[in-house]
Amino acid sequence: MSGPTVVSYVAAAVASIRRHNAHVPVTVYIDEASPELHRLVPALAVDVERVITGTENMWAPSPTERDSLSAQLLKIKSLLRTGHDSYLYLDPDSLVLGDVGDIQLDLRHLLGDHADVFLLPYRAEPTVWGSRHRYFDDPEIDEETAHALLNETYALSLPVAVLGELRRWDSGVIYGSGAALRLLANRWMELHRRMLGALRRPSILAHDELSLSVALWELRDFIRVAELPERWNFRAGPLLGLGPDTPEIQPSALAGVRVLRLAGNRLDAWGLREVRAALHGLDIDGPLGRAT
């Protein structure tokens, strides 16, 4: 987490949770000191934990990229630290439109008996090989070269067929049992650190979701993954076909949505209005405008 803009989004995410559930435990993990967020702790009834991600001396092409790498590691470390029987992770671009406790009612018939972790798949490009332009800097890369790069980056001996078997999952919202998420996060962290150690080689792009795909493939006999219903990870942009700078969306478009992901539309006029509405009543000053 970095900068006052991110603090505004984090505060909005927590405030949106509290609007519908005053008692569920909420922890915000940060990678740098944030006096503004700590000041809001009493109003938001939230725990704040600082986590060292160790990216200060890590090579990155720019400070912005280094912040991104730190955010990736922060996400994985948050899963490692959970002590709850079940755990819901939300990216800071999330707004909760209903009681988060309902996810247990929604998925309790599956969690434990049929699945350990719930994630939303990328339906348009469901496999790593099918979306290779997102992970390799050469858009014309052939399968043999990609396979070799994957094994070199992660120090593995994956079979050639794995490129078509690696499923892509949106890690912006993750739900599952604490035990399964800790098991997953341990391997995810190990693999992702291997990737980040190989960043000076420009052929493969730093993406935590690639490391997630590999970890889930390796753990496929130990962790059962089920699809998270879209209402719990509703990315308005792709699901509603919104272009950049969309000014308005109809409220009916969000009917039934539990977690709204702003993602690439977070600076659109409608997205900013949703964030400001969530911040209403909080004494917070930032680039989104003062909310009181």
C-alpha positions in Angstrom: 0.0 0.0 0.0 1.5 3.4 -1.0 0.3 7.0 -1.0 -2.8 8.9 0.1 -4.9 7.7 -2.9 -4.5 4.1 -1.8 -5.4 5.1 1.8 -8.7 6.6 0.5 -9.6 3.4 -1.3 -8.6 1.2 1.6 -10.7 3.3 4.0 -13.6 3.2 1.5 -13.4 -0.6 1.3 -13.4 -1.0 5.1 -16.2 1.6 5.5 -18.3 -0.3 3.0 -17.9 -3.5 5.0 -18.9 -1.7 8.2 -22.0 -0.2 6.6 -23.4 -3.7 6.4 -21.6 -5.6 9.2 -20.4 -3.9 12.4 -18.8 -6.9 14.0 -16.9 -9.1 11.5 -13.1 -8.9 12.2 -11.3 -6.8 9.6 -7.5 -6.5 9.3 -5.8 -4.1 6.9 -2.2 -5.1 6.0 0.2 -2.3 5.0 3.8 -2.3 3.8 4.6 1.3 5.1 3.6 3.5 7.9 0.2 5.2 7.5 -0.7 7.8 10.2 -3.9 8.7 8.3 -5.1 5.1 8.3 -4.1 4.6 11.9 -6.1 7.7 12.8 -9.2 6.1 11.3 -8.9 2.9 13.3 -11.5 3.8 15.9 -14.0 5.0 13.4 -13.6 1.9 11.2 -13.2 -0.7 14.0 -10.3 -2.3 12.1 -6.9 -3.8 12.9 -3.9 -2.5 11.0 -0.8 -4.6 10.7 2.4 -3.5 9.1 4.2 -6.2 7.1 7.7 -6.1 5.8 7.8 -7.2 2.2 11.6 -6.7 1.6 11.4 -5.1 -1.8 13.6 -2.1 -0.9 16.6 -3.6 -2.5 14.8 -5.7 -5.1 15.4 -4.8 -8.7 12.5 -3.1 -10.5 12.3 -1.0 -13.6 10.7 1.9 -11.7 9.5 3.0 -8.2 5.9 2.4 -9.4 6.8 -1.2 -10.4 8.5 -1.7 -7.0 5.3 -0.6 -5.3 3.4 -3.1 -7.4 5.8 -5.9 -6.4 5.4 -5.0 -2.7 1.6 -5.0 -3.1 1.8 -8.5 -4.6 3.9 -9.8 -1.7 1.7 -8.1 0.8 -1.4 -10.0 -0.6 0.3 -13.3 -0.2 1.7 -12.6 3.2 -1.8 -11.6 4.4 -3.0 -15.1 3.6 -0.1 -16.6 5.5 -1.0 -14.6 8.6 -4.7 -15.6 8.8 -5.6 -17.6 11.9 -9.3 -17.9 11.0 -11.2 -21.0 10.0 -12.4 -19.2 6.9 -11.0 -16.1 5.4 -12.0 -13.5 2.8 -9.3 -11.4 1.1 -10.3 -8.3 -0.8 -8.1 -6.1 -3.0 -8.2 -2.4 -2.0 -10.2 -1.5 -5.1 -13.2 -3.3 -3.6 -16.4 -1.9 -2.3 -18.8 -4.2 -0.4 -22.5 -3.8 -1.2 -23.9 -6.3 1.3 -23.1 -8.2 4.4 -19.7 -10.0 3.9 -20.9 -12.6 6.4 -23.4 -13.8 3.7 -20.5 -15.5 1.9 -20.5 -18.2 4.5 -24.2 -18.8 4.0 -23.7 -18.6 0.3 -20.9 -21.2 0.0 -21.1 -23.2 3.3 -22.6 -26.2 1.3 -19.3 -26.3 -0.7 -16.5 -25.2 1.6 -14.9 -28.2 3.2 -17.0 -30.9 1.6 -16.4 -30.0 -2.0 -13.9 -27.1 -2.2 -11.1 -25.5 -0.1 -10.6 -22.2 -2.0 -12.9 -20.1 -4.1 -11.6 -17.9 -6.9 -13.1 -16.3 -10.0 -11.6 -17.6 -13.3 -10.8 -15.3 -16.2 -13.3 -16.7 -18.6 -12.3 -14.8 -21.7 -8.7 -16.1 -21.5 -8.8 -19.1 -19.1 -5.3 -20.5 -19.5 -1.8 -19.1 -19.2 -0.9 -20.2 -22.7 -4.0 -18.7 -24.1 -3.1 -15.4 -22.5 0.7 -15.6 -23.0 0.9 -12.0 -24.0 0.2 -11.1 -20.3 3.1 -13.1 -19.0 5.9 -13.1 -21.7 7.3 -9.9 -23.3 7.5 -11.6 -26.7 3.9 -11.8 -28.1 5.2 -14.3 -30.7 6.8 -16.7 -28.2 6.5 -20.3 -29.1 5.4 -23.0 -26.7 8.8 -24.7 -26.3 10.5 -21.4 -25.4 7.7 -20.4 -23.0 7.9 -23.8 -21.3 11.7 -23.4 -20.9 11.4 -19.9 -19.5 8.8 -21.0 -17.0 11.0 -23.8 -15.7 14.0 -21.6 -15.6 12.2 -18.8 -13.8 10.7 -21.1 -11.1 13.5 -23.7 -11.0 11.1 -26.4 -11.8 10.7 -29.3 -14.2 7.1 -28.8 -15.4 5.9 -30.9 -18.3 5.3 -29.2 -21.7 1.6 -29.8 -21.4 1.3 -27.6 -18.3 1.0 -24.4 -20.3 -2.4 -25.5 -21.4 -3.4 -26.8 -18.0 -2.5 -23.7 -16.0 -5.8 -22.0 -15.2 -5.9 -18.2 -14.7 -7.6 -16.9 -11.6 -8.4 -13.4 -10.5 -6.8 -13.0 -7.1 -8.5 -9.7 -6.3 -11.0 -11.6 -4.1 -10.1 -14.9 -2.4 -12.2 -17.0 -0.1 -11.4 -20.3 1.5 -10.5 -22.2 4.6 -7.6 -20.8 6.6 -5.6 -24.0 6.5 -5.9 -24.3 2.7 -5.0 -20.7 2.2 -1.9 -20.9 4.4 -0.8 -24.0 2.5 -1.4 -22.2 -0.8 0.3 -19.0 0.3 3.4 -20.8 1.4 4.0 -22.3 -2.0 2.8 -19.1 -3.8 5.2 -17.0 -1.9 8.1 -19.4 -2.6 7.4 -19.4 -6.3 6.8 -15.7 -6.5 10.1 -14.9 -4.8 11.8 -17.1 -7.4 10.1 -15.1 -10.1 11.1 -11.8 -8.6 14.7 -12.9 -8.3 14.7 -13.5 -12.0 13.3 -10.1 -13.0 16.5 -8.9 -14.6 15.8 -11.2 -17.4 13.1 -9.4 -19.4 11.6 -12.4 -21.1 9.0 -13.1 -18.4 6.8 -10.4 -16.8 6.3 -10.1 -13.0 2.8 -11.2 -12.3 1.7 -12.8 -9.0 -1.2 -14.5 -10.7 1.2 -16.5 -12.9 2.9 -17.7 -9.7 -0.6 -18.5 -8.2 -1.5 -20.6 -11.3 1.7 -22.6 -10.9 1.2 -23.1 -7.2 -2.4 -24.3 -7.6 -1.3 -26.7 -10.4 1.3 -28.1 -8.1 -1.1 -28.4 -5.2 -4.0 -29.8 -7.2 -4.1 -33.0 -5.2 -4.2 -31.1 -1.9 -6.3 -28.0 -2.6 -9.7 -28.2 -4.3 -10.5 -24.9 -6.1 -14.1 -23.9 -7.0 -15.4 -21.0 -8.9 -16.3 -17.9 -6.8 -19.7 -16.6 -7.9 -19.4 -13.3 -9.9 -21.5 -11.4 -7.3 -18.5 -11.8 -4.9 -16.0 -10.5 -7.4 -17.9 -8.2 -9.7 -15.4 -6.4 -12.0 -17.8 -3.8 -13.4 -15.6 -2.9 -16.4 -15.4 -6.2 -18.2 -18.7 -7.6 -17.0 -20.7 -4.5 -18.0 -18.6 -3.7 -21.0 -17.5 -0.3 -19.6 -14.9 1.7 -21.5 -12.5 4.1 -19.8 -13.9 7.3 -18.4 -17.5 5.9 -18.2 -19.5 8.7 -16.5 -22.5 6.7 -15.3 -23.9 3.2 -14.7 -27.4 2.3 -13.8 -27.9 1.2 -10.2 -29.9 -1.8 -11.4 -26.6 -3.1 -13.1 -25.3 -3.8 -9.6 -28.4 -5.6 -8.3 -27.3 -8.6 -6.3 -23.7 -7.7 -6.3 -21.9 -8.3 -3.0 -18.3 -7.2 -3.8 -17.8 -4.5 -6.5 -14.4 -4.3 -8.0 -13.5 -1.0 -9.5 -10.2 -2.0 -11.0 -9.5 -0.1 -14.2 -12.6 2.0 -13.7 -11.6 3.3 -10.2 -11.0 6.8 -11.6 -14.2 7.0 -13.6 -16.8 9.5 -12.5 -19.2 6.8 -11.3 -16.4 4.9 -9.5 -15.2 8.0 -7.7 -18.8 8.7 -6.6 -19.1 5.2 -5.2 -15.9 5.7 -3.2 -16.9 9.1 -1.9 -20.2 7.6 -0.8 -18.5 4.9 1.1 -16.2 7.5 2.8 -19.2 9.7 3.8 -19.0 10.5 7.5 -15.3 9.9 7.8 -12.9 12.7 8.5 -10.5 11.9 5.7 -8.7 14.3 3.4 -7.0 13.2 0.2 -6.9 13.4 -3.6 -10.4 12.0 -3.9 -11.7 15.1 -2.1 -12.6 15.6 1.5 -15.2 13.4 3.0 -16.8 14.4 6.3 
